[in-house]
């Protein structure tokens, strides 16, 4: 399966997970986790869909061997970030987990920018 399709598929998984989580938070009155919910929706859903559409609109990006690496890094970083945020919002001290996830996600996003700059031009 191509990276563009995987990204969009993951985006839909993230949005369903964020919606179910948000529904639970409201029903259980666990609003201290709203920051985690927002990160899952924005970092998980919005950026995954956006990256998938970028790969779709600039198909040359898919030719790079770094495309699947970027995808994997971004998704792993997002999972680690959300796990860290969940732990912090629950009152635990997992700041290093959130920092690790944020760092991986930032590196993956920078790699996406690098791919776009150096592989996104039509030839």
C-alpha positions in Angstrom: 0.0 0.0 0.0 1.3 3.5 -0.9 2.3 6.0 1.8 -0.4 8.5 0.7 -3.1 5.9 1.2 -1.7 4.7 4.5 -1.6 8.3 5.8 -5.2 8.9 4.9 -6.2 5.5 6.4 -4.4 6.3 9.6 -6.0 9.7 9.6 -9.4 8.1 9.7 -8.3 5.7 12.4 -7.1 8.7 14.4 -10.4 10.6 14.0 -12.6 7.7 15.0 -10.4 7.1 18.0 -10.4 10.8 18.9 -14.2 11.0 18.5 -14.8 7.9 20.6 -12.4 9.2 23.2 -14.1 12.6 23.2 -17.5 10.9 23.6 -16.2 9.0 26.6 -14.7 12.0 28.1 -17.9 13.9 28.0 -20.0 11.1 29.2 -17.7 10.2 32.1 -17.0 13.9 32.9 -13.2 13.3 32.6 -12.5 16.7 31.0 -8.9 16.8 32.3 -8.1 14.7 29.3 -9.3 17.2 26.8 -5.8 18.2 25.8 -5.0 14.6 24.9 -8.2 14.5 22.9 -7.2 17.6 21.0 -3.7 16.3 20.3 -5.1 13.0 18.9 -7.5 14.9 16.7 -5.0 17.5 15.4 -1.7 15.7 15.4 -3.2 12.3 14.6 -6.1 13.1 12.3 -5.5 16.5 10.7 -1.8 16.2 10.0 -2.1 12.5 8.9 -4.7 13.5 6.4 -2.8 16.6 5.3 0.4 14.6 4.8 -1.5 12.0 2.8 -2.9 14.6 0.6 0.5 16.2 0.1 1.9 12.8 -1.0 -1.1 12.4 -3.3 -0.7 15.8 -4.9 3.0 15.5 -5.3 3.5 11.8 -6.3 7.3 12.3 -6.8 7.5 12.4 -3.0 6.5 8.7 -3.0 9.6 7.8 -5.1 11.9 8.7 -2.2 13.0 5.8 0.0 12.5 8.2 2.9 8.7 8.4 2.3 7.9 5.2 4.3 10.5 6.2 6.9 8.8 9.5 7.4 5.4 7.9 7.6 6.6 5.4 10.2 8.4 8.0 12.3 5.4 10.3 12.3 2.9 7.7 13.3 5.1 6.2 16.0 5.9 9.7 17.3 2.2 10.6 17.4 1.3 7.4 19.4 4.2 8.1 21.9 3.1 11.8 22.2 -0.5 10.9 22.8 0.4 8.3 25.4 2.6 10.8 27.2 -0.1 13.5 27.1 -2.7 10.9 28.4 -0.4 10.1 31.3 0.3 13.7 32.1 -3.3 14.7 31.9 -4.1 11.8 34.3 -1.7 13.3 36.9 1.2 11.0 36.3 4.7 12.3 35.6 5.5 11.0 32.1 6.9 14.2 30.7 9.8 12.4 29.1 7.3 10.2 27.2 5.6 13.3 25.8 8.9 15.0 25.1 10.2 11.9 23.2 6.9 11.7 21.2 7.0 15.4 20.4 10.6 15.2 19.3 10.0 12.2 17.0 6.9 14.0 15.6 8.9 17.2 15.0 11.7 15.3 13.3 9.2 13.5 11.1 7.5 16.7 10.2 10.8 18.4 9.3 11.6 15.3 7.2 8.3 15.8 5.4 9.3 19.4 4.7 12.7 18.2 3.4 11.0 15.6 1.1 8.7 18.4 -0.2 11.6 20.8 -0.9 14.0 18.3 -2.5 11.6 15.7 -4.1 8.4 17.7 -4.6 9.3 19.5 -7.8 7.8 18.3 -11.0 10.4 17.4 -13.6 
